[in-house]
Amino acid sequence: MPLVTQRARLHGQLGRADRSLLSTQVVREIRRAILSGALPPGARVVEAEIAQQMGVSRSPVREAMVQLEHEGLITRHPHRGITVTVLSPEDAAEIAGLRAHLEAFAYRLALPVLGEPEFTHLETLIGRMVAAGDDLAAAIELDLQFHGFLVEKSGHRRLSEVYHSLDGLVWALALVARNWGVSPRDVPERHARLLKAWRSRDAALAAEAIGQHYRAALRPPATPPE
């Protein structure tokens, strides 16, 4: 797939960074620009331009690029610079499918310790998703907390390590979902359905709900008949 050579117009899209936060804030601002579509898939990301607009040196911008690359939101091309990642539907399905299988395993292991306090905590996270409204970045951070909580309750250290190694790619999955019309306002309802299945304490039902949760997020809109 050819790279987009025309740079996205970012004037006014990136806020100036607080010098006490620097790379962390740069990450958040660029991530926000990508998730909002101000930096579309394939667009070039130029460190010098970002540093100038945010009023920081290039050092924190370089640090931010490392984090964003880990998250799968940007891709480095030898001798061609950095672009916003273009994630194929096949790549997205592989990542989502792997996370779904790991979560189903985690649920089975966590069942003995899942009780009302744990479910109440998850309900609180859903409430915060509602409060996030149209803020996709906030919704994703809460999504990571929601699913990560279940995995941590499994008590399986290596499972947790493998699962969390994919956390960064959730941001790239969210980009695919957004491009297919999934709204941040859909996130609370989708997690409420998932929590309902988890409360059943039925491992088979929970596994099906987890799979459906990921498939629904990555399902492209139906093509209207001609």
C-alpha positions in Angstrom: 0.0 0.0 0.0 1.6 3.3 -1.0 2.4 5.8 1.7 0.5 9.0 2.0 3.1 11.6 1.0 1.0 14.7 1.8 1.5 15.7 5.4 -1.7 16.1 7.5 -2.5 19.6 8.4 -2.0 19.7 12.2 -2.2 23.5 12.8 -4.2 23.9 16.0 -4.6 20.1 16.4 -1.8 19.6 18.9 -1.7 21.5 22.2 1.5 22.9 23.7 3.1 20.6 26.2 3.7 21.3 29.8 7.5 21.1 30.2 7.1 19.2 33.5 5.3 16.3 31.6 6.9 16.5 28.2 7.1 13.1 26.5 4.0 11.8 28.4 1.9 14.8 27.2 3.4 14.6 23.7 2.2 10.9 23.5 -1.3 11.9 24.6 -1.5 14.8 22.1 -0.3 12.8 19.1 -2.5 9.8 20.2 -5.5 12.1 20.4 -4.7 13.5 16.9 -4.5 10.0 15.5 -7.7 8.7 17.2 -9.6 11.9 16.2 -8.6 11.5 12.5 -6.6 14.7 12.4 -3.7 12.4 11.6 -5.3 9.7 9.3 -3.8 6.3 8.6 -0.8 6.6 6.3 -0.2 10.2 7.1 3.4 11.3 7.7 4.4 12.1 11.3 7.3 14.6 11.3 9.2 15.0 14.6 10.5 18.5 13.9 7.0 19.8 13.1 5.5 18.3 16.2 8.3 19.7 18.4 7.8 23.2 16.9 4.1 23.2 17.3 4.1 21.9 20.9 7.0 24.1 21.9 9.3 21.4 23.1 12.7 20.0 22.0 12.9 17.0 19.7 14.1 14.7 22.5 10.7 14.2 24.2 9.1 13.8 20.8 11.5 11.0 19.9 10.7 9.4 23.3 7.0 9.7 22.4 7.5 8.1 19.1 9.0 5.0 20.8 5.8 4.7 22.9 3.5 5.2 20.0 5.3 2.7 17.9 4.9 0.2 20.7 1.2 0.9 20.8 1.1 0.2 17.1 -0.2 3.7 16.2 2.8 4.6 14.1 5.1 2.7 11.8 8.8 3.5 11.0 9.8 3.0 7.4 13.6 2.8 6.7 14.7 5.8 4.8 11.1 7.0 4.5 10.2 8.3 7.9 7.2 7.6 10.2 3.6 7.3 9.3 0.3 6.6 11.1 -0.1 2.8 11.0 -2.4 1.3 8.4 -3.6 -1.9 10.1 -5.2 -4.5 7.8 -8.5 -6.2 8.8 -6.5 -9.4 8.9 -4.0 -8.0 11.4 -6.8 -6.6 13.5 -8.6 -9.9 13.6 -5.5 -11.8 14.6 -4.8 -9.4 17.5 -8.4 -9.4 18.7 -8.8 -13.2 18.4 -5.6 -13.8 20.4 -6.7 -11.5 23.2 -10.2 -13.1 23.3 -8.7 -16.6 23.7 -6.3 -15.4 26.5 -9.2 -13.6 28.3 -11.4 -16.7 28.1 -8.6 -18.7 29.8 -8.1 -16.0 32.4 -11.9 -16.1 33.2 -11.8 -19.8 33.9 -8.8 -19.3 36.2 -10.3 -16.3 37.9 -13.7 -17.8 38.6 -12.9 -18.9 42.2 -12.0 -15.4 43.2 -14.7 -13.5 41.3 -17.3 -12.1 43.6 -19.5 -9.1 44.1 -16.6 -6.8 45.1 -14.8 -7.6 41.8 -18.0 -7.2 39.7 -18.8 -3.9 41.5 -15.3 -2.6 40.6 -16.0 -3.5 36.9 -19.3 -1.7 37.1 -17.5 1.4 38.4 -15.2 1.3 35.3 -18.3 1.1 33.1 -19.7 4.2 34.8 -16.4 6.0 34.0 -16.7 4.9 30.4 -20.2 6.5 30.3 -18.7 9.7 31.8 -15.9 9.7 29.1 -18.5 10.4 26.4 -16.8 10.9 23.0 -13.3 10.8 24.4 -11.9 7.7 22.6 -8.5 7.8 24.3 -10.2 7.8 27.8 -12.5 5.0 26.7 -9.5 2.9 25.6 -7.6 3.5 28.8 -10.7 2.3 30.7 -11.1 -0.7 28.4 -7.5 -1.7 29.2 -8.2 -1.5 32.9 -11.5 -3.5 32.6 -10.0 -6.4 30.7 -6.7 -6.2 32.5 -8.5 -6.5 35.9 -9.9 -9.9 34.9 -6.5 -11.2 33.7 -4.8 -10.1 36.9 -7.5 -12.0 38.9 -6.5 -15.2 37.1 -3.3 -15.2 39.2 -1.4 -16.6 36.3 1.8 -14.6 36.0 2.9 -15.8 32.6 -0.6 -15.4 31.1 -0.6 -11.9 32.4 2.7 -11.1 30.8 1.7 -12.5 27.4 -1.7 -10.7 27.6 -0.3 -7.4 28.5 2.4 -7.6 25.8 -0.5 -6.9 23.4 -1.9 -3.9 25.3 -0.2 -1.4 23.1 -1.8 -2.9 20.0 -5.3 -2.2 21.5 -4.8 1.4 20.4 -4.3 0.3 16.8 -7.4 -1.9 17.1 -9.3 1.1 18.3 -8.2 3.0 15.2 -9.6 0.3 13.0 -12.8 0.3 14.9 -13.2 4.0 14.7 -12.6 4.0 11.0 -15.4 1.5 10.7 -17.8 3.8 12.6 -17.6 2.4 16.1 -18.3 5.3 18.5 -16.8 5.7 22.0 -20.4 6.0 23.2 -20.9 2.3 22.2 -18.1 1.2 24.7 -20.1 1.2 28.0 -23.0 -0.9 26.6 -20.6 -3.4 25.1 -18.8 -3.9 28.4 -22.1 -4.0 30.3 -23.1 -7.0 28.1 -19.7 -8.6 28.8 -20.0 -8.1 32.5 -23.5 -9.7 32.5 -22.0 -12.8 31.0 -19.2 -12.8 33.5 -21.7 -12.6 36.4 -23.3 -15.8 35.1 -20.2 -17.8 36.3 -20.6 -19.9 33.2 -17.2 -20.3 31.5 -18.7 -21.3 28.1 -21.1 -18.4 28.1 -18.3 -16.0 29.2 -16.0 -17.3 26.4 -18.7 -16.7 23.8 -19.4 -13.2 25.1 -15.7 -12.3 25.1 -15.4 -13.5 21.4 -18.5 -11.6 20.4 -17.2 -8.5 22.3 -14.1 -8.4 20.0 -15.9 -9.4 16.8 -18.5 -6.7 17.2 -15.8 -4.0 17.7 -14.0 -5.0 14.5 -17.0 -5.7 12.3 -17.1 -3.3 9.3 -20.4 -1.7 8.5 -22.7 -3.6 6.2 -22.4 -2.5 2.6 -25.8 -1.2 1.4 -27.4 -3.0 -1.5 -27.0 -1.4 -4.8 
